[in-house]
Amino acid sequence: MPRRRPGSLRAAQWLRQGARWWDTPAPDRIHGLSARTSLAVHRHEALSADYFVFPGVTDHALRRYEAFLRPAGRKPRYPYGDDCGCRGCSLRDVRHARDVLGTVLRNLPPRDRAELARTVAALDAEYRARTLPDPLADRRLRWWHRRLQGCPFTQSGRT
């Protein structure tokens, strides 16, 4: 009886075992961050036990934060709360998106934290300039929650 070649045996063995962690493709880069920082963020998202931190949430939160500040002009913007508590819908509230970015920032290694912090700091400065402070807000809240809230029914941030 003819003998099977070792290469065909190994190929069949690989098919039975499935893909390994080193066989999975690298995650997509997060817009505005280096590949190293993106990998550290994806690693944290994959291993996090926090309900609101899941794979891809940092990219989504950054894009939401940028989209809120995107309309050019000097008119003030008003963040609005979202009634839905699920982790996908809650990112519609820009303040919750900033909370998620803060959670990810606290759990990154120092070098990657610094790069993401520079990106978030630039957005924070624009957020402070484009929103109005709420004098009646609770002082124990984070500063981005102490801004005047808009009408949740418009969901545009303009009124």
WOGI-V917071 format. One record per backbone hydrogen bond with DSSP energy under -0.5 kcal/mol. NH is the residue of the N-H (numbers start at 1). CO is the residue of the C=O. Records with the same first field share a line. If there is no record, write none. Layout:
NH: CO + CO
//
This chain:
9: 5
10: 6
11: 7
12: 8
13: 9
14: 10
15: 11
16: 12
17: 13
18: 14
23: 20
24: 20
33: 30
38: 34
39: 35
40: 36
41: 37
42: 38
43: 39
44: 40
45: 41
46: 42
47: 43
48: 44
53: 50
54: 52
57: 54
60: 56
61: 57
62: 58
63: 59
64: 60
65: 61
66: 62
67: 63
68: 64
69: 65
70: 66
71: 67
77: 130
78: 157
79: 148
90: 86
91: 88
92: 89
93: 90
94: 92
97: 93
98: 94
99: 95
100: 96
101: 97
102: 98
103: 99
104: 100
105: 101
106: 102
107: 103 + 104
108: 105
113: 109
114: 110
115: 111
116: 112
117: 113
118: 114
119: 115
120: 116
121: 117
122: 118
123: 119
124: 120
125: 121
126: 122
127: 123
128: 124
129: 125
130: 126
131: 127
134: 146
135: 133
137: 134
141: 138
145: 142
146: 142 + 143
148: 132
150: 79
154: 151
155: 151
//
